[in-house]
Amino acid sequence: MEAVDAARALLGLEVGLLLCCVGAAGGCTVSVSQPPVLEVDDAQGAVTVPCSFSTVGCPPEPLSSLWFRYGAHRTETLCVDGCTSEADKFTVRKALAENQVSLTVNRLTPNDSAIYICGLASPSSEDPRAKEAGAGTVLVVVRGARGPGKGLRGLLAALLALLSVYVVVVLGIFVILARSKFNTLRNKEKEDSQKKKSARRIFREIAQELYNKRHVGTSHQPEKDNTYENRTALDNYERP
């Protein structure tokens, strides 16, 4: 902790020395605040260190900003020229209307763990209070478990899509086969029912025919017997 305080004091002195050459008029006070700690995973890719400020009695002009970081072995001055390109390791964004200045650290690695200090100054003021450095933000970058790369994620997405299509096709085939089997069973039941009806109809027709034959035979027999008796009687009558 003492080393951190010493580093902050040293950086505050350096900021004061660097900012002392940016102005001329008095009665201006600049205040700066930063979050004390930020902890991120290097898989995140980038992190933004915010810096808020306020001014009292300062000329209506944009403030000059400087960023420093105190690492394990050295102090670095960051983004003296603004660092506005996305291709840079560091990117500075100014939202002066919202009293915000931020530093984005791109392509994060554990080596980016350090104390990041924001310095602001009113360019046209010589008042010592017109230039101020924040207390610093301790950025801790930890190495996390790497997720699958973009190529692997794309492959997994493609496999998942193919699996979904396969499931849909299998379900469709199952439904078609189930309907086909149901229709086959229903047609078979209809055929069996028709066969049974046809067999019953044939049986009824045979039974009806047998009944008709028996009835006709029975009804004709007495008639034959009477005729025979009548002829016999007639013959006897006519015989002398």
C-alpha positions in Angstrom: 0.0 0.0 0.0 2.9 2.4 0.8 4.3 1.6 -2.6 1.0 2.5 -4.3 0.8 5.8 -2.3 4.3 6.6 -3.2 3.7 5.9 -6.9 0.6 8.1 -6.8 2.5 10.9 -5.2 5.2 10.6 -7.8 2.8 10.6 -10.6 0.9 13.5 -9.1 4.2 15.4 -9.2 4.9 14.4 -12.7 1.4 15.4 -13.8 1.8 18.8 -12.1 5.1 19.4 -13.9 3.6 18.4 -17.3 0.5 20.4 -16.8 2.1 23.5 -15.5 3.0 24.7 -19.1 -0.6 24.8 -20.4 -2.0 28.1 -19.3 -2.1 31.7 -18.2 -4.9 33.4 -16.0 -6.1 32.6 -12.4 -9.1 31.8 -10.2 -9.7 28.3 -11.7 -10.3 25.0 -9.8 -10.4 21.6 -11.4 -11.5 18.5 -9.5 -10.9 14.9 -10.7 -12.4 11.6 -9.5 -11.7 8.0 -10.6 -12.9 4.6 -9.4 -10.4 3.1 -7.1 -10.3 -0.5 -8.5 -11.3 -2.3 -11.7 -10.9 -6.0 -12.1 -11.5 -7.6 -15.5 -10.8 -10.8 -17.4 -8.4 -10.6 -20.2 -10.9 -12.6 -22.4 -13.0 -9.4 -22.3 -10.6 -7.9 -24.8 -10.8 -4.3 -23.7 -11.6 -2.2 -20.6 -12.5 1.5 -20.2 -11.2 3.4 -17.2 -13.5 6.4 -16.5 -12.5 9.8 -15.2 -15.0 12.4 -14.0 -14.2 16.1 -13.5 -15.7 19.4 -12.4 -14.5 23.0 -12.8 -15.1 26.1 -10.8 -14.3 29.6 -12.1 -12.4 28.3 -15.1 -12.6 29.8 -18.6 -15.2 28.2 -21.0 -12.7 26.1 -22.9 -12.0 22.4 -23.3 -9.7 20.9 -20.7 -6.4 19.3 -21.6 -6.1 15.7 -20.5 -3.1 13.4 -19.9 -3.1 9.8 -18.8 -0.3 8.0 -17.0 0.1 4.5 -15.6 2.4 3.2 -13.0 3.3 -0.5 -13.6 5.4 -3.0 -11.8 8.7 -1.6 -13.1 8.1 1.8 -14.8 5.9 4.8 -15.2 4.5 5.5 -18.6 2.9 8.6 -20.2 -0.1 7.5 -22.2 -2.0 9.2 -25.1 -0.2 12.6 -25.1 -1.6 13.1 -28.7 -5.1 12.0 -27.8 -5.1 8.3 -29.0 -8.3 8.4 -31.0 -7.6 5.6 -33.4 -9.2 2.2 -32.7 -6.0 0.5 -33.8 -4.1 2.1 -30.9 -3.3 0.2 -27.7 -5.0 3.0 -25.8 -8.0 5.1 -26.9 -9.1 8.4 -25.2 -12.8 9.5 -25.4 -13.8 13.0 -24.2 -17.4 13.8 -23.3 -16.8 17.3 -22.0 -20.5 18.2 -21.9 -20.9 15.4 -19.5 -17.7 16.1 -17.6 -16.2 12.7 -18.6 -12.9 11.6 -20.0 -12.2 7.9 -20.4 -9.3 5.7 -21.4 -9.9 2.4 -23.1 -7.2 -0.2 -22.9 -7.4 -2.5 -26.0 -6.0 -6.0 -26.5 -5.9 -6.7 -22.8 -3.2 -8.9 -21.3 -2.3 -9.5 -17.6 0.7 -7.1 -18.3 -1.8 -4.2 -18.5 -2.4 -4.5 -14.7 -1.2 -1.1 -13.3 -2.4 2.1 -11.7 -4.0 4.4 -14.3 -4.1 8.1 -13.4 -6.1 10.8 -15.2 -4.7 14.4 -15.3 -6.8 17.4 -16.3 -5.9 21.1 -16.7 -7.4 24.4 -17.9 -5.1 25.5 -20.7 -5.4 29.3 -20.1 -5.1 29.3 -16.2 -2.0 29.5 -14.2 -3.8 28.8 -10.9 -2.2 25.8 -9.2 -5.7 24.5 -8.7 -6.4 24.6 -12.4 -4.5 21.4 -13.0 -5.4 18.3 -11.1 -4.6 14.5 -11.2 -6.9 11.8 -10.0 -6.2 9.4 -7.2 -5.7 6.6 -9.8 -7.5 3.5 -10.7 -5.9 0.1 -9.9 -6.6 -2.0 -12.9 -6.3 -5.8 -12.3 -6.3 -8.0 -15.4 -6.7 -11.7 -14.6 -6.2 -14.5 -17.0 -9.5 -16.3 -17.5 -10.6 -19.5 -19.2 -10.6 -18.9 -22.9 -13.9 -19.7 -24.5 -14.1 -21.3 -28.0 -12.8 -19.2 -30.8 -15.0 -17.7 -33.5 -14.3 -20.6 -35.9 -15.2 -23.2 -33.3 -18.3 -21.3 -32.3 -19.3 -21.1 -35.9 -18.7 -24.8 -36.3 -20.8 -25.6 -33.2 -23.6 -23.3 -34.5 -23.5 -25.1 -37.9 -23.6 -28.6 -36.2 -26.5 -27.4 -34.0 -28.4 -26.2 -37.1 -27.8 -29.6 -38.9 -28.9 -31.4 -35.8 -32.1 -29.4 -35.7 -32.8 -30.1 -39.4 -32.1 -33.8 -38.8 -34.6 -33.9 -35.9 -37.2 -32.1 -38.0 -36.7 -34.6 -40.9 -36.9 -37.6 -38.6 -40.0 -36.3 -36.9 -41.5 -35.7 -40.4 -40.7 -39.2 -41.6 -42.1 -40.7 -38.3 -45.4 -38.7 -38.8 -45.6 -39.8 -42.4 -45.0 -43.5 -41.6 -47.5 -43.3 -38.7 -50.2 -41.9 -40.9 -49.4 -44.5 -43.6 -49.6 -47.3 -41.1 -52.9 -45.9 -39.8 -54.3 -45.6 -43.3 -53.2 -49.2 -44.1 -54.8 -50.6 -40.9 -58.0 -48.6 -41.6 -58.1 -49.9 -45.2 -57.5 -53.5 -44.0 -60.3 -53.1 -41.5 -62.6 -51.9 -44.2 -61.6 -54.8 -46.4 -62.2 -57.3 -43.6 -65.5 -55.7 -42.8 -66.5 -55.9 -46.5 -65.4 -59.5 -46.7 -67.4 -60.4 -43.6 -70.5 -58.6 -45.0 -70.0 -60.5 -48.3 -69.6 -63.8 -46.5 -72.8 -63.2 -44.5 -74.6 -62.1 -47.6 -73.5 -65.3 -49.5 -74.5 -67.4 -46.5 -77.9 -65.8 -46.4 -78.4 -66.3 -50.1 -77.4 -70.0 -49.7 -79.7 -70.4 -46.7 -82.5 -68.7 -48.6 -82.0 -70.9 -51.6 -82.0 -74.1 -49.5 -85.1 -72.8 -47.7 -86.8 -72.1 -51.0 -86.0 -75.5 -52.4 -87.2 -77.3 -49.3 -90.4 -75.2 -49.3 -91.1 -75.8 -53.0 -90.5 -79.6 -52.6 -92.8 -79.8 -49.6 -95.6 -77.9 -51.3 -95.5 -80.0 -54.5 -95.6 -83.4 -52.8 -99.2 -83.4 -51.6 -100.3 -82.2 -54.9 -98.8 -85.2 -56.6 -100.3 -87.6 -54.1 -103.8 -86.2 -54.6 -103.5 -86.5 -58.4 -102.4 -90.0 -58.1 -105.3 -90.9 -55.8 -107.8 -89.1 -58.0 -106.6 -91.0 -61.1 -106.8 -94.3 -59.2 -110.3 -93.6 -58.1 -111.4 -92.6 -61.6 -110.0 -95.8 -63.0 -111.9 -97.9 -60.5 -115.1 -96.0 -61.3 -114.8 -96.5 -65.0 -113.8 -100.1 -64.7 -117.1 -102.4 -65.1 
